[in-house]
């Protein structure tokens, strides 16, 4: 199974477990974010800086935005002011074993909300699985 399919399945699971309509994994490069296996959004690549992702990459642990429309950092973002009208955002940076940040797992909802402790723990577990998938991808690439 290819990594893209693994990421898509993980995003589907994140959407189901956290009851959110959108989930995606972004792999960051110097000037772009490549989105893998998105659920609920049709996006393949965005330029950096991408406000939600940039804040996620700088944040230790789960980065939460309960209502982006009321947060001055994001209230004028195109995903907030236009379709899909993101309100709630949660993101967690993804790291390699050596600590290098390579991306972020992101979920979004069209309704404002506060994640409960159980949901945050679930999200942290899903981010660890995303890291494992990427490590497996790197291992498979080196083996060929």
Backbone torsions as a table, in degrees:
resi	resn	phi	psi	omega
1	UNK	NA	134.4	-179.3
2	UNK	-76.9	155.2	-179.3
3	UNK	-59.5	-37.5	179.8
4	UNK	-58.0	-43.3	177.9
5	UNK	-66.9	-38.8	176.8
6	UNK	-61.5	-45.0	178.7
7	UNK	-63.5	-41.4	179.6
8	UNK	-61.4	-43.2	178.7
9	UNK	-64.2	-40.4	178.6
10	UNK	-65.5	-41.3	177.4
11	UNK	-63.8	-40.1	176.4
12	UNK	-60.6	-45.2	179.7
13	UNK	-62.6	-42.0	177.8
14	UNK	-60.3	-45.0	178.8
15	UNK	-60.7	-42.6	-179.3
16	UNK	-68.2	-50.9	-175.7
17	UNK	-66.6	-35.3	-177.2
18	UNK	-97.9	-1.4	178.5
19	UNK	55.0	52.4	177.1
20	UNK	-124.0	149.0	-177.8
21	UNK	-81.8	-14.0	-174.8
22	UNK	-133.5	135.4	175.8
23	UNK	-150.4	139.5	178.1
24	UNK	-158.8	157.0	178.9
25	UNK	-115.9	124.9	179.5
26	UNK	-109.0	128.6	172.9
27	UNK	-101.0	125.6	-172.1
28	UNK	-95.8	140.4	171.5
29	UNK	-122.2	179.6	-175.0
30	UNK	-59.9	-37.1	-176.0
31	UNK	-122.7	-3.0	-177.9
32	UNK	-138.9	164.1	168.0
33	UNK	-121.6	122.2	177.6
34	UNK	-97.3	121.5	-176.7
35	UNK	-92.8	132.4	-176.8
36	UNK	-119.4	131.8	175.1
37	UNK	58.6	38.7	-175.8
38	UNK	-62.4	143.8	174.2
39	UNK	-118.2	125.7	176.0
40	UNK	85.5	-3.3	176.9
41	UNK	-136.7	148.2	176.0
42	UNK	-111.7	85.9	-178.3
43	UNK	-143.0	138.5	178.7
44	UNK	-112.9	-35.1	-175.1
45	UNK	-154.8	141.3	172.5
46	UNK	-132.6	158.8	177.7
47	UNK	-83.8	151.3	171.7
48	UNK	-91.1	148.9	-0.3
49	UNK	-80.5	138.4	174.3
50	UNK	-108.0	111.6	-166.3
51	UNK	-47.2	-51.8	-177.5
52	UNK	-62.7	-44.8	-177.8
53	UNK	-67.8	-42.7	-179.0
54	UNK	-59.5	-43.1	177.7
55	UNK	-66.2	-38.0	178.2
56	UNK	-62.3	-44.5	-177.7
57	UNK	-64.5	-27.3	-179.1
58	UNK	-89.0	-9.4	-173.1
59	UNK	-99.4	134.3	174.0
60	UNK	-82.9	128.5	-178.9
61	UNK	84.7	-161.1	-177.8
62	UNK	-79.7	127.2	176.7
63	UNK	-94.9	120.1	-174.8
64	UNK	-118.4	136.8	173.4
65	UNK	-128.2	100.1	-176.2
66	UNK	-64.8	-36.4	178.3
67	UNK	-146.3	97.7	-176.4
68	UNK	-63.3	-27.4	-179.4
69	UNK	-69.1	-19.3	179.8
70	UNK	-106.3	0.9	-179.0
71	UNK	-99.4	118.5	-176.1
72	UNK	-60.9	-21.1	177.5
73	UNK	-70.9	-24.6	-171.6
74	UNK	-128.9	-8.1	-171.2
75	UNK	-60.4	-24.6	178.5
76	UNK	-103.6	11.2	179.0
77	UNK	-69.1	141.4	-176.2
78	UNK	-60.8	-29.6	177.7
79	UNK	-75.3	-16.8	179.4
80	UNK	-93.6	-43.3	-177.1
81	UNK	-81.2	-19.7	179.6
82	UNK	-131.4	-178.5	-179.7
83	UNK	-54.9	135.1	9.8
84	UNK	-90.9	14.4	177.5
85	UNK	58.6	57.6	179.6
86	UNK	-62.1	133.2	173.3
87	UNK	-114.5	-56.5	-179.1
88	UNK	-99.0	138.7	177.8
89	UNK	-136.4	138.6	170.6
90	UNK	-135.1	135.8	179.5
91	UNK	-144.1	152.2	176.1
92	UNK	-142.8	130.8	-179.7
93	UNK	-70.8	150.9	-178.0
94	UNK	-112.8	138.2	-175.8
95	UNK	-128.9	152.5	170.4
96	UNK	-81.3	172.0	179.3
97	UNK	-57.5	-31.3	-178.8
98	UNK	-83.9	4.7	176.9
99	UNK	92.9	-7.7	179.9
100	UNK	-67.7	128.3	177.9
101	UNK	-79.1	126.5	-179.1
102	UNK	-117.2	-9.7	-177.8
103	UNK	178.3	-162.6	-178.7
104	UNK	-152.5	143.4	169.3
105	UNK	-96.1	129.4	-175.8
106	UNK	-131.4	137.8	171.7
107	UNK	-129.4	148.5	-177.1
108	UNK	-140.7	151.0	177.5
109	UNK	-130.2	156.5	178.6
110	UNK	-91.3	0.9	177.3
111	UNK	-120.5	142.5	173.5
112	UNK	-62.5	146.0	177.6
113	UNK	-166.4	161.1	175.4
114	UNK	-113.0	128.1	177.1
115	UNK	-78.4	134.6	176.0
116	UNK	-77.2	165.0	-177.9
117	UNK	-57.0	-41.4	179.2
118	UNK	-62.8	-39.9	179.4
119	UNK	-67.2	-37.9	177.8
120	UNK	-65.2	-43.1	177.3
121	UNK	-62.7	-40.7	177.4
122	UNK	-61.5	-45.2	179.6
123	UNK	-61.4	-42.5	177.8
124	UNK	-61.0	-40.9	177.4
125	UNK	-64.7	-40.3	177.9
126	UNK	-64.6	-37.9	177.4
127	UNK	-64.4	-37.8	176.8
128	UNK	-64.3	-38.3	177.0
129	UNK	-65.5	-40.7	177.4
130	UNK	-60.0	-41.6	176.8
131	UNK	-61.9	-42.5	178.5
132	UNK	-62.7	-40.5	178.7
133	UNK	-61.7	-43.4	-179.3
134	UNK	-67.8	-39.2	176.5
135	UNK	-62.2	-39.7	177.1
136	UNK	-63.2	-42.5	176.7
137	UNK	-57.5	-46.5	179.6
138	UNK	-63.2	-40.7	178.9
139	UNK	-64.3	-45.0	179.9
140	UNK	-63.6	-39.1	178.9
141	UNK	-64.6	-38.7	178.6
142	UNK	-71.2	-28.8	-177.8
143	UNK	-75.3	-16.1	-177.4
144	UNK	-102.7	NA	NA
